[in-house]
C-alpha cells in the first residue's frame, strides 16, 4: 500500500502548472477559467500534490465569501492520477486550512458528487449561496446554464 499523498502549499513557481491543470477542465464545464494573476493573488489559498518529479498532479484552493464562509475552488487532479486518493487529500487539506483561518462553513460547486459525499459533505442548494450566483453572473453567465450545479457544504467545528 502506498503512503497517503503529501499535500503542500503552492509557491510562485507552481503558478503556470496550477493554471494549466485547472484550465484543462474548463471546456467540460468542470472548472472556471483561471489565469496567472488569479492564482498569484490566491497563492496562499492553494494546496498542491506533486508527482515524484515535482510536477503538479493535483490542486485545490479556498476563496473567501465572508468571515465565516469560504468556497473550495479549483479542485483538479490529472487524469492519470485520479482514483488514488488525491482529491480526498486535497479536500482534507483545504478544509484544515479553512478551520485554521476560523471559517465556520465550507462549500463547493462540483460534479464530483461521490468524492464530496465520501468526505462528509452534505448536498445543499446553490441558491443558499447568492454570492456565488452573483459571481457566476459576473464571470460567465453560461456557468448557470451548464446544467444543474451540484452544491455541497460542510460545517466546521
Rosetta silent file (secondary structure, phi, psi, omega in degrees, C-alpha in Angstrom):
SEQUENCE: XXXXXXXXXXXXXXXXXXXXXXXXXXXXXXXXXXXXXXXXXXXXXXXXXXXXXXXXXXXXXXXXXXXXXXXXXXXXXXXXXXXXXXXXXXXXXXXXXXXXXXXXXXXXXXXXXXXXXXXXXXXXXXXXXXXXXXXXXXXXXXXXXXXXXXXXXXXXX
SCORE:     score description
SCORE:     0.000 S_00000001
   1 L     0.000  134.007 -179.195    0.000    0.000    0.000 S_00000001
   2 L   -81.489  157.748  178.532    1.378    3.418   -0.915 S_00000001
   3 L   -68.208  156.530  179.115    1.680    6.293    1.521 S_00000001
   4 L   -67.093  150.545 -176.778   -1.059    8.895    1.537 S_00000001
   5 L   -59.129  141.706  178.382   -0.474   11.816   -0.838 S_00000001
   6 L   -94.269  115.238 -179.559    1.630   14.644    0.545 S_00000001
   7 E   -95.325  135.973 -178.318   -0.181   17.946    0.178 S_00000001
   8 E  -129.087  159.155  171.373    1.879   21.130    0.156 S_00000001
   9 E   -71.092  139.443  178.372    1.308   24.849    0.000 S_00000001
  10 L   -72.444  156.147  175.545    1.749   26.152   -3.531 S_00000001
  11 L  -130.489  174.249 -173.647    4.568   28.545   -4.378 S_00000001
  12 H   -57.707  -33.469 -179.092    5.215   31.067   -7.149 S_00000001
  13 H   -70.718  -10.962  179.858    6.977   28.531   -9.374 S_00000001
  14 H   -89.534  -10.364 -170.640    3.744   26.480   -9.380 S_00000001
  15 H   -54.789  -51.995 -177.282    1.514   29.189  -10.887 S_00000001
  16 H   -62.164  -39.137  179.426    1.748   28.132  -14.544 S_00000001
  17 H   -67.389  -39.027  177.940    1.232   24.455  -13.662 S_00000001
  18 H   -64.551  -46.278  179.885   -1.809   25.236  -11.500 S_00000001
  19 H   -59.658  -46.020 -178.395   -3.351   27.367  -14.253 S_00000001
  20 H   -63.581  -44.129 -179.934   -2.730   24.620  -16.846 S_00000001
  21 H   -65.021  -48.913  179.111   -4.172   21.857  -14.637 S_00000001
  22 H   -58.330  -48.195 -172.015   -7.235   23.866  -13.651 S_00000001
  23 H   -74.474  -13.481  177.122   -7.917   25.070  -17.194 S_00000001
  24 L   -66.862  -19.339 -178.598   -7.702   21.617  -18.802 S_00000001
  25 L  -100.451   -1.381  179.807  -11.184   21.005  -17.284 S_00000001
  26 L   -62.479  -46.685 -177.815  -12.763   24.323  -18.386 S_00000001
  27 L   -58.992  -24.860  179.458  -14.035   23.045  -21.786 S_00000001
  28 L   -89.625   -1.751 -179.183  -16.011   20.324  -19.969 S_00000001
  29 L    76.236   18.723 -176.580  -17.564   22.857  -17.576 S_00000001
  30 L   -91.675  -24.110  176.650  -15.845   21.264  -14.585 S_00000001
  31 L  -136.765  158.894  172.522  -13.753   24.259  -13.520 S_00000001
  32 L   -88.373  144.780 -179.074  -13.878   28.007  -14.033 S_00000001
  33 L   -61.679  135.668  175.870  -11.063   29.503  -16.088 S_00000001
  34 L  -123.105  153.042  175.289   -8.168   30.857  -14.034 S_00000001
  35 L  -124.452  174.483 -177.532   -5.229   32.967  -15.093 S_00000001
  36 H   -56.955  -40.492 -177.796   -1.798   33.638  -13.628 S_00000001
  37 H   -63.989  -41.063  178.852   -2.994   36.814  -11.881 S_00000001
  38 H   -63.294  -49.534 -178.206   -5.859   34.978  -10.129 S_00000001
  39 H   -62.986  -41.978  177.959   -3.610   32.158   -8.920 S_00000001
  40 H   -59.172  -44.726 -179.264   -0.917   34.623   -7.821 S_00000001
  41 H   -65.218  -26.017 -178.426   -3.481   36.631   -5.830 S_00000001
  42 L  -110.189   16.883 -172.006   -4.710   33.403   -4.150 S_00000001
  43 H   -54.266  -40.802  179.259   -1.362   31.634   -3.857 S_00000001
  44 H   -67.533  -15.139 -178.613   -1.585   31.282   -0.065 S_00000001
  45 H   -93.098  -10.087 -177.291   -5.000   29.646   -0.560 S_00000001
  46 E   -91.293  141.077  170.600   -3.753   26.898   -2.922 S_00000001
  47 E  -123.337  144.051 -176.294   -2.648   23.418   -1.902 S_00000001
  48 E  -133.393  159.476  169.536   -0.979   21.048   -4.368 S_00000001
  49 E  -121.839  136.276 -178.151    0.133   17.454   -4.718 S_00000001
  50 E  -110.015  153.013  172.623    3.297   16.713   -6.694 S_00000001
  51 L   -82.990 -177.060 -177.116    4.430   13.648   -8.592 S_00000001
  52 L   -61.158  -24.917  179.682    7.821   12.018   -7.993 S_00000001
  53 L   -92.996    2.210  179.118    9.457   14.572  -10.321 S_00000001
  54 L    92.146   -1.198  178.831    7.906   17.567   -8.542 S_00000001
  55 L   -74.170  150.540 -179.114    5.236   18.243  -11.173 S_00000001
  56 E   -77.431  122.361  176.538    1.772   19.315  -10.043 S_00000001
  57 E  -115.186   -5.210  177.347   -0.751   16.457  -10.312 S_00000001
  58 E  -160.478  149.595  177.536   -3.467   17.959   -8.103 S_00000001
  59 E  -152.305  157.629  172.817   -4.609   21.291   -6.743 S_00000001
  60 E  -160.532  156.890 -178.634   -7.376   22.923   -4.717 S_00000001
  61 E  -147.287  171.381  174.831   -7.867   26.348   -3.180 S_00000001
  62 E  -112.799  147.822  175.969  -10.091   28.439   -0.941 S_00000001
  63 E  -136.734  114.453 -173.608  -11.993   31.563   -1.955 S_00000001
  64 E   -73.605  138.191  175.484  -13.448   33.667    0.867 S_00000001
  65 L  -111.587  -33.690  179.088  -17.053   34.860    0.733 S_00000001
  66 L  -158.540  172.968  178.351  -17.452   36.229    4.249 S_00000001
  67 L   -61.235  -14.316 -178.634  -15.624   35.972    7.561 S_00000001
  68 L  -115.564  -14.543 -174.483  -17.483   32.720    8.218 S_00000001
  69 E  -124.794  134.031  179.613  -17.964   31.135    4.757 S_00000001
  70 E  -137.328  145.578  179.081  -15.363   30.007    2.233 S_00000001
  71 E  -101.231  141.764  170.467  -15.635   28.121   -1.057 S_00000001
  72 E   -87.877  121.901 -176.541  -13.395   25.260   -2.157 S_00000001
  73 E  -125.779  168.839  170.937  -12.384   26.065   -5.737 S_00000001
  74 E    54.385   33.330  175.768  -10.084   24.792   -8.479 S_00000001
  75 E   -75.014  115.687 -177.460  -10.162   21.177   -7.319 S_00000001
  76 E  -150.731  140.865  176.308   -8.399   19.309  -10.108 S_00000001
  77 E  -134.565  138.211  179.535   -6.331   16.139  -10.463 S_00000001
  78 L   -58.470  147.275 -177.031   -4.585   14.970  -13.620 S_00000001
  79 H   -54.019  -41.311 -177.664   -6.463   12.135  -15.347 S_00000001
  80 H   -74.143  -10.504  179.033   -3.703    9.565  -14.761 S_00000001
  81 H  -107.260    4.247  179.784   -3.620   10.373  -11.029 S_00000001
  82 L   -75.558  151.980  178.722   -7.382   10.162  -10.428 S_00000001
  83 L    82.160    9.318 -177.470   -8.779    7.418   -8.204 S_00000001
  84 L  -110.057    7.519  179.211   -5.676    7.348   -5.981 S_00000001
  85 L    93.949    2.533 -178.567   -6.999    9.456   -3.086 S_00000001
  86 H   -67.010  -40.165  178.402   -5.552   12.774   -4.225 S_00000001
  87 H   -60.953  -44.661  178.263   -8.951   14.509   -4.343 S_00000001
  88 H   -62.330  -43.007 -179.968   -9.722   13.391   -0.782 S_00000001
  89 H   -63.183  -41.141  178.844   -6.295   14.524    0.412 S_00000001
  90 H   -66.497  -43.044  177.862   -6.729   17.936   -1.196 S_00000001
  91 H   -60.412  -43.682  179.039  -10.222   18.381    0.263 S_00000001
  92 H   -61.577  -42.265 -178.680   -8.922   17.480    3.718 S_00000001
  93 H   -65.575  -44.618 -179.511   -6.024   19.927    3.384 S_00000001
  94 H   -73.267  -28.972  174.722   -8.129   22.908    2.305 S_00000001
  95 H   -65.959  -42.156  176.646  -10.720   22.077    4.953 S_00000001
  96 H   -63.089  -39.831  177.199   -7.974   22.142    7.598 S_00000001
  97 H   -61.663  -43.412  178.493   -6.763   25.461    6.203 S_00000001
  98 H   -61.081  -42.023  177.856  -10.310   26.849    6.456 S_00000001
  99 H   -61.778  -47.042  179.955  -10.519   25.717   10.091 S_00000001
 100 H   -59.175  -33.023 -179.641   -7.169   27.328   10.936 S_00000001
 101 L   -84.476   -2.401  173.908   -8.422   30.567    9.408 S_00000001
 102 L    89.794   11.677  177.776  -11.569   30.467   11.532 S_00000001
 103 L   -72.365  146.194  179.740  -14.220   29.769    8.892 S_00000001
 104 L   -98.860  -14.694 -176.555  -17.367   28.043   10.160 S_00000001
 105 E  -149.555  139.318  170.955  -18.550   26.667    6.832 S_00000001
 106 E  -119.254  148.683  174.376  -17.065   25.485    3.545 S_00000001
 107 E  -141.711  164.748  177.281  -18.989   24.875    0.346 S_00000001
 108 E  -154.351  150.545  174.967  -18.196   23.837   -3.182 S_00000001
 109 E  -111.316  120.227 -172.411  -19.904   23.576   -6.534 S_00000001
 110 L  -158.098  158.749  170.898  -18.853   20.396   -8.284 S_00000001
 111 L   -99.797    7.177 -179.584  -19.990   17.449  -10.333 S_00000001
 112 L   -90.819   60.465 -175.843  -17.817   15.158   -8.139 S_00000001
 113 H   -52.869  -51.386 -175.774  -20.741   14.001   -6.004 S_00000001
 114 H   -58.473  -42.029 -179.514  -19.164   10.757   -4.804 S_00000001
 115 H   -62.048  -51.853 -177.169  -15.984   12.493   -3.682 S_00000001
 116 H   -65.003  -41.684  179.260  -17.694   15.224   -1.672 S_00000001
 117 H   -65.449  -38.612  178.439  -20.208   12.846   -0.082 S_00000001
 118 H   -66.549  -24.075 -179.685  -17.405   10.412    0.831 S_00000001
 119 L   -94.253   11.703  173.926  -15.574   13.291    2.515 S_00000001
 120 L    89.029   12.457  176.708  -18.516   14.143    4.781 S_00000001
 121 L   -84.195  155.542  175.966  -20.098   16.966    2.814 S_00000001
 122 E  -110.474  147.817  172.884  -23.865   17.333    2.526 S_00000001
 123 E   -68.656  146.516  175.300  -25.806   18.258   -0.583 S_00000001
 124 E  -149.838  175.057 -179.463  -27.314   21.714   -0.498 S_00000001
 125 L   -94.610  139.576  176.822  -28.884   24.132   -2.954 S_00000001
 126 H   -59.011  -29.808  179.952  -26.786   26.636   -4.851 S_00000001
 127 H   -64.499  -13.614  173.904  -29.472   29.209   -4.016 S_00000001
 128 H   -71.590  -10.081 -178.238  -28.200   29.061   -0.411 S_00000001
 129 L  -126.772   72.503 -177.933  -25.166   30.962   -1.728 S_00000001
 130 H   -60.449  -26.790  178.176  -26.478   34.009   -3.613 S_00000001
 131 H   -64.573  -36.070  178.356  -22.975   35.473   -3.580 S_00000001
 132 H   -66.760  -43.807  178.333  -21.793   32.521   -5.674 S_00000001
 133 H   -60.742  -40.953  178.260  -24.591   33.024   -8.174 S_00000001
 134 H   -62.058  -40.996  178.358  -23.629   36.694   -8.379 S_00000001
 135 H   -66.226  -41.183  176.278  -20.011   35.758   -9.089 S_00000001
 136 H   -56.657  -44.047 -177.863  -21.091   33.320  -11.805 S_00000001
 137 H   -63.490  -34.631  179.580  -23.092   36.112  -13.429 S_00000001
 138 H   -75.962  -37.394 -176.579  -20.047   38.405  -13.388 S_00000001
 139 H   -80.479  -52.200 -174.435  -17.584   35.780  -14.657 S_00000001
 140 L  -169.021  104.104 -177.918  -19.681   33.846  -17.149 S_00000001
 141 H   -57.656  -26.882 -178.611  -23.470   33.602  -17.140 S_00000001
 142 H   -63.715  -20.897  177.648  -23.254   30.317  -19.047 S_00000001
 143 H   -60.518  -27.774  178.522  -21.947   28.714  -15.846 S_00000001
 144 H   -79.566  -12.969 -175.490  -25.504   28.900  -14.538 S_00000001
 145 L  -110.813    4.138 -178.634  -26.775   27.098  -17.626 S_00000001
 146 L   -63.617  -22.093 -173.724  -24.259   24.210  -17.839 S_00000001
 147 L   141.216  174.247 -179.062  -26.791   22.053  -16.078 S_00000001
 148 L   -65.771  120.466  178.097  -27.880   21.847  -12.525 S_00000001
 149 L   -72.325  139.855  177.126  -24.851   22.631  -10.434 S_00000001
 150 L   -96.155  125.070 -176.187  -24.266   20.276   -7.552 S_00000001
 151 E  -116.671  137.261 -177.965  -23.538   22.164   -4.370 S_00000001
 152 E  -129.196  148.404 -179.019  -22.021   20.674   -1.241 S_00000001
 153 E  -139.347  156.765  175.422  -21.498   22.114    2.210 S_00000001
 154 E  -150.322  127.698  174.202  -19.802   21.204    5.430 S_00000001
 155 E   -79.555  138.476  178.768  -19.977   22.911    8.801 S_00000001
 156 L  -104.602  144.684 -179.558  -16.612   23.215   10.537 S_00000001
 157 L   -96.222    0.000    0.000  -16.209   22.860   14.268 S_00000001
